[in-house]
């Protein structure tokens, strides 16, 4: 059975305040064994990152200015996770 372990970093904690995902990392586990099949992307949030969030993950707006926006990697991300449990 295939499972995906997913981790994200964000610009802050409140999506109602417009906070966005800035990093997605996934690893694949098949039959309880981690494989070499991974997915990792940094994303340009097109907004400032809260200072407190940046202290946690170390990412800044300038670090991400040349990265794709989520819409640009959406299809690739969905293809990676497929119908696997997260």
C-alpha positions in Angstrom: 0.0 0.0 0.0 1.2 3.5 -0.9 1.1 6.4 1.6 2.4 9.9 1.3 3.8 11.9 4.2 3.3 15.6 3.6 4.8 18.6 5.3 4.2 22.3 4.5 5.6 25.7 5.5 3.4 28.8 5.3 3.6 32.6 5.4 1.6 32.5 8.7 -1.1 30.7 10.5 -4.4 32.3 9.3 -5.7 31.5 5.8 -8.5 34.0 6.4 -5.8 36.6 6.5 -4.4 35.5 3.2 -1.6 33.3 4.4 -0.3 30.8 1.8 1.8 27.7 1.5 5.5 28.5 0.6 7.0 25.0 0.8 5.7 21.5 0.1 7.6 18.4 0.9 6.4 14.8 0.5 7.9 11.4 0.8 6.5 8.1 -0.5 6.0 5.1 1.7 5.2 1.7 0.2 4.5 -1.3 2.4 5.8 0.6 5.4 9.2 1.4 3.7 10.3 4.9 2.7 11.2 5.0 -1.0 13.5 7.4 -2.9 10.4 8.9 -4.6 10.0 12.4 -3.1 8.3 15.7 -4.0 9.7 19.1 -2.9 8.8 22.6 -4.1 9.4 26.1 -2.8 6.5 28.5 -3.8 6.3 32.2 -4.3 3.4 33.4 -2.1 3.1 36.8 -3.8 2.9 38.4 -0.3 5.1 39.1 2.7 6.0 36.3 5.2 5.2 37.0 8.8 8.3 37.7 10.9 7.4 35.0 13.4 6.8 32.4 10.7 10.1 33.2 9.1 11.8 32.7 12.5 10.4 29.1 12.5 11.3 28.0 8.9 14.0 30.5 7.9 12.4 31.4 4.6 12.0 35.0 3.5 10.1 36.8 0.7 13.3 37.5 -1.1 14.3 33.7 -1.0 11.1 32.9 -2.8 10.6 35.7 -5.3 11.9 33.6 -8.3 9.9 30.4 -7.3 6.7 29.3 -9.0 3.3 30.1 -7.7 1.1 27.2 -6.5 -1.0 27.2 -9.6 2.1 26.4 -11.6 2.9 23.2 -9.7 -0.6 22.1 -8.9 -1.0 19.5 -11.6 2.5 18.0 -10.8 1.6 17.9 -7.1 -1.7 16.2 -7.7 -0.1 13.7 -10.1 2.5 12.9 -7.4 0.0 12.3 -4.6 -2.5 10.6 -6.9 -5.1 8.8 -4.8 -2.8 7.8 -2.0 -3.7 8.5 1.6 -1.8 11.4 3.1 
